Amino acid sequence: MTEIPEHLLKRAQAAREKAAASSGGGESAPSSEDASDPRIPAHLLERSKAARAKGDAPAGAVAVADKTAGLVAAAAPAAAGVPVGAGPGGHTQRLLTVVKSGSIQEVKATPVDKVHTWPHLLAVEFVAALSVLTFLVVFSIFVNAPLLAAANFNLTPNPSKAPWYFLGLQELLTMFHPMVAGVTLPGVGLIALILAPYLDRNPSNKPEDRKFIISLMTVHLMFWAVLVMIGSFFRGPGFNFVFPWRDGIFFEL
């Protein structure tokens, strides 16, 4: 319930006094409540006395008094010290609705599969680097490096193979023209890897959500792994194709 403006209360009080004066047919003295009420200014009391003295209430004053009486009655709780907008008995609480149990679902925050680079990622990478360094130091103490004899430039080894990480390119040279095997195919593979983040912009880390990019990377790795394995174990003297279980393995680390 909204609070009734003060000027409406004063107007209602004046209309009620005029209506009482016109119905009584003569002047009436102000009530003890009005005289003792400190909330009514003195000039309003004098105005009401003058209106009663005139005794000529305008037409429709009774109707105005009836309308304003409801406003005054509604404002009575506020005048009596009851909070504005209070219900029966002065209670200010309201029961809006009754909700069945289970109808309100608990909202949980969506887990985020991201962590800060520092300290989470860098700390793990630092520990991993220390672990690998420790393993290499211990391994080099107990195992000698697989060094061969001094190179003889007058005697070319047969077969002459590149390091294992370049054997894929050497294997391509046996199948295609050097321009295709050494420039075109590796260039296409590098460009595809560079454009991969722009072709698949899905932020999810789940394999089922990123089938295209995972398939592309898998094909690339399998293609290169197969070429390296063929060049390592299935190429013999003259870089000819051999079976390792029959002719032996012509590959050294």
C-alpha positions in Angstrom: 0.0 0.0 0.0 1.4 3.4 -1.0 1.5 6.3 1.4 -1.3 8.9 1.0 0.1 12.4 0.3 -0.4 14.9 3.1 -2.3 17.4 1.0 -5.0 14.7 0.2 -5.4 14.1 3.9 -5.9 17.7 4.6 -8.4 18.1 1.8 -10.3 15.1 3.1 -10.4 16.5 6.6 -11.7 19.8 5.3 -14.4 18.2 3.2 -15.5 16.0 6.1 -15.8 19.0 8.3 -17.8 20.9 5.7 -20.2 18.0 5.2 -20.7 17.7 9.0 -21.4 21.4 9.2 -23.9 21.4 6.4 -25.7 18.3 7.7 -25.9 19.7 11.3 -27.4 23.0 10.0 -25.2 25.1 12.1 -21.8 25.8 13.4 -20.1 23.0 15.4 -17.1 23.3 17.6 -14.0 21.6 16.6 -13.6 18.2 18.1 -11.1 17.6 20.9 -9.2 15.2 18.7 -8.6 17.9 16.0 -7.7 20.5 18.7 -5.2 18.2 20.4 -3.7 16.6 17.2 -0.3 18.2 16.8 -0.1 17.0 13.2 -2.7 19.5 11.9 -1.3 23.0 11.4 -3.0 25.9 13.1 -3.9 27.7 9.9 -5.7 24.6 8.7 -7.8 24.5 11.9 -8.6 28.2 11.4 -9.6 27.5 7.8 -11.9 24.7 8.9 -13.5 26.9 11.6 -14.2 29.6 8.9 -15.7 27.0 6.6 -18.1 25.8 9.3 -19.0 29.4 10.2 -20.1 30.0 6.7 -22.4 27.0 6.7 -22.9 27.0 2.9 -21.3 23.8 1.8 -21.1 23.5 -2.0 -23.1 21.0 -3.8 -21.5 17.6 -3.9 -19.5 18.2 -0.7 -21.2 15.2 0.8 -20.0 13.0 -2.1 -16.5 14.4 -1.8 -16.6 13.6 1.9 -17.6 10.1 1.2 -14.8 9.6 -1.2 -12.2 11.2 1.0 -13.4 9.3 4.0 -12.1 6.1 2.5 -8.7 7.7 2.0 -8.6 8.9 5.6 -9.7 5.5 6.9 -7.0 3.9 4.8 -4.4 6.3 6.2 -5.5 5.6 9.8 -3.1 2.6 10.3 -0.1 4.8 9.2 -1.3 7.6 11.6 -1.6 5.1 14.4 2.1 4.1 14.1 1.5 0.9 11.9 4.1 0.6 9.1 2.9 1.6 5.7 2.0 -1.4 3.6 1.3 -3.6 6.6 -1.4 -6.3 6.5 -3.8 -7.4 9.2 -2.4 -7.1 12.6 0.5 -5.0 11.4 2.4 -7.8 9.8 4.7 -6.8 7.0 5.6 -10.3 5.7 3.9 -11.6 2.5 3.7 -15.1 1.2 4.1 -14.9 -2.5 3.8 -18.5 -3.6 4.2 -22.0 -2.5 6.9 -24.0 -4.5 6.8 -27.8 -4.6 9.9 -29.5 -3.4 12.2 -30.5 -6.2 10.9 -27.9 -8.7 13.9 -25.7 -8.0 17.0 -27.2 -9.5 20.4 -26.5 -8.0 22.5 -24.6 -10.5 26.1 -25.7 -10.4 29.0 -23.9 -12.1 30.3 -25.5 -15.3 33.8 -26.8 -14.7 36.3 -25.0 -16.8 39.1 -27.1 -18.3 41.6 -24.3 -18.2 44.4 -23.4 -15.8 46.8 -20.5 -15.6 50.2 -20.8 -17.3 51.9 -19.7 -14.1 52.4 -21.5 -11.9 50.4 -24.6 -13.0 51.8 -25.3 -16.5 55.4 -23.9 -16.0 55.8 -25.8 -12.8 54.9 -29.1 -14.4 57.2 -28.4 -17.4 60.1 -27.5 -15.1 59.7 -30.7 -13.2 59.5 -32.7 -16.4 62.7 -31.0 -17.8 64.5 -31.8 -14.6 63.4 -35.5 -14.7 64.6 -35.9 -18.3 67.9 -34.2 -17.6 68.5 -36.5 -14.6 67.7 -39.6 -16.6 70.1 -38.5 -19.4 72.9 -37.8 -16.9 72.5 -41.2 -15.2 72.1 -43.0 -18.5 75.3 -41.4 -19.9 77.3 -42.5 -16.8 76.5 -46.2 -17.2 76.1 -46.5 -21.0 78.7 -45.5 -23.6 77.7 -43.4 -26.6 77.2 -45.5 -29.7 80.0 -43.9 -31.7 81.4 -45.5 -34.8 84.9 -45.6 -36.2 86.4 -42.5 -37.8 84.9 -41.6 -41.1 86.8 -42.7 -44.2 86.0 -40.4 -47.1 87.5 -42.9 -49.5 85.0 -45.6 -48.5 81.3 -44.8 -48.7 79.1 -47.0 -46.5 76.5 -49.1 -48.3 73.6 -48.4 -47.6 74.2 -44.7 -46.8 71.2 -43.7 -44.7 70.3 -40.3 -43.2 69.5 -39.9 -39.5 66.2 -41.5 -38.5 64.3 -38.2 -38.4 65.2 -37.6 -42.1 64.6 -41.1 -43.3 61.0 -40.2 -44.3 62.3 -37.7 -46.8 64.9 -40.1 -48.1 62.2 -42.7 -48.5 60.1 -40.2 -50.5 63.1 -39.6 -52.8 62.8 -43.2 -54.0 59.2 -42.7 -55.0 58.9 -39.2 -56.4 60.9 -36.5 -58.2 63.3 -34.6 -55.9 61.2 -31.4 -56.3 58.1 -33.2 -55.3 59.6 -35.3 -52.5 61.8 -32.6 -51.0 59.8 -29.4 -51.5 56.1 -30.0 -52.5 55.0 -32.7 -50.2 56.8 -31.4 -47.1 55.6 -27.9 -47.8 52.0 -29.0 -48.1 52.3 -30.8 -44.8 53.7 -27.8 -43.0 51.1 -25.5 -44.4 48.4 -27.9 -43.3 49.8 -27.9 -39.8 50.0 -24.1 -39.7 46.4 -23.7 -40.8 45.1 -26.4 -38.5 44.2 -24.0 -35.6 42.3 -21.8 -38.0 40.4 -24.7 -39.6 39.2 -26.1 -36.3 38.4 -23.4 -33.7 36.6 -25.6 -31.3 37.9 -24.9 -27.8 36.9 -28.3 -26.4 39.6 -30.8 -25.5 37.3 -33.9 -26.0 38.3 -36.1 -28.9 34.6 -36.6 -29.9 34.2 -32.9 -30.4 37.3 -32.4 -32.6 37.2 -35.4 -35.0 38.4 -33.5 -38.0 41.6 -32.1 -36.6 42.4 -35.3 -34.7 42.0 -37.3 -37.9 44.2 -34.9 -39.8 47.0 -35.1 -37.3 46.7 -38.8 -37.0 47.0 -39.3 -40.8 50.1 -37.0 -40.8 51.8 -38.9 -38.0 51.0 -42.3 -39.4 52.2 -41.3 -42.8 55.5 -40.1 -41.5 56.0 -43.0 -39.1 55.5 -45.5 -41.9 58.0 -43.9 -44.1 60.6 -43.8 -41.3 60.0 -47.5 -40.5 60.4 -48.5 -44.1 63.6 -46.5 -44.5 65.1 -47.9 -41.3 64.3 -51.6 -41.4 63.3 -52.4 -45.0 66.1 -50.7 -47.0 69.4 -52.6 -47.5 72.5 -52.2 -49.8 71.9 -49.7 -52.6 68.8 -48.6 -50.6 66.9 -51.5 -52.1 63.9 -53.0 -50.5 64.7 -56.0 -48.2 63.0 -58.1 -45.6 64.7 -57.6 -42.2 63.8 -61.1 -41.0 65.6 -62.7 -44.0 68.4 -60.3 -45.0 69.1 -58.6 -41.7 68.7 -55.1 -40.4 70.8 -52.5 -42.2 70.3 -49.7 -39.7 72.4 -48.3 -36.9 71.5 -45.7 -34.3 
